[in-house]
Amino acid sequence: MRPSFRIHFALALALLLVVTGQALAMARGNAGAAGQIVLCTGTGPVIVFVDEDGQPIQPPHYCPDFALHLIGDAMLPPETAVPAQLRPAPMPPEPARFAVPRPLPAPNARGPPRPV
């Protein structure tokens, strides 16, 4: 049962990749609308997208690359959109005007061993 699941899962992922890749190519290849016309009807405003010649075309689709960003923006809680508090940057410390040498280390009580 385990190998069969893996094969079916791999085939499903490959099919998903083929289908979404084709949709992505179609979305990138479509020409965008040159403008839009707003028609006021009894049921409310209707937006009709037109091309350069004024002929109606289908409404543009969201680019699949950007669609996930739209979902992320819609899911943000409102408290994260608080404006940042502006504070002045801290001043760096003044550089030393003269160099102070470190004291030399005290000699050890015992010297290094003698060569034999």
Secondary structure, DSSP 4 states (H G I P E B T S, - for coil): -HHHHHHHHHHHHHHHHHHHHHHHHHHHHSPPPSEEEEEEETTEEEEEEE-TTS-EEPPPPPPHHHHHHHHHHHT--GGGGPPPPP-PPPPPPPPPSS--PPPPPPPPSS-PPPP-
